[in-house]
């Protein structure tokens, strides 16, 4: 997958959806996640909605708070993106 795809709207949307799903699966509110990562609810919400992509530090903070493996998580996201956009591989 090209670096440009990582910046695409589809990637941001899928990444945000996966973060939201993991957060809900871990039974955390968006407010709890914001407090635990030190970022605003608005910022977390924008990421979950696919409007923005988290910086590396925030992404790792989210993974730490949700107790998920960052590498495995990104692999899941990448696989879904590739299913939706196979021509981009």
Secondary structure as the mmCIF struct_conf table of DSSP 4:
data_model
#
loop_
_struct_conf.conf_type_id
_struct_conf.id
_struct_conf.beg_label_comp_id
_struct_conf.beg_label_asym_id
_struct_conf.beg_label_seq_id
_struct_conf.end_label_comp_id
_struct_conf.end_label_asym_id
_struct_conf.end_label_seq_id
HELX_RH_AL_P HELX_RH_AL_P1 UNK A 3 UNK A 6
TURN_TY1_P TURN_TY1_P1 UNK A 7 UNK A 7
BEND BEND1 UNK A 8 UNK A 8
HELX_RH_AL_P HELX_RH_AL_P2 UNK A 9 UNK A 25
TURN_TY1_P TURN_TY1_P2 UNK A 26 UNK A 27
HELX_RH_AL_P HELX_RH_AL_P3 UNK A 30 UNK A 37
TURN_TY1_P TURN_TY1_P3 UNK A 38 UNK A 38
BEND BEND2 UNK A 39 UNK A 39
HELX_RH_AL_P HELX_RH_AL_P4 UNK A 41 UNK A 48
TURN_TY1_P TURN_TY1_P4 UNK A 49 UNK A 50
BEND BEND3 UNK A 51 UNK A 52
HELX_RH_AL_P HELX_RH_AL_P5 UNK A 56 UNK A 66
TURN_TY1_P TURN_TY1_P5 UNK A 67 UNK A 67
HELX_RH_AL_P HELX_RH_AL_P6 UNK A 70 UNK A 84
HELX_RH_3T_P HELX_RH_3T_P1 UNK A 86 UNK A 88
#
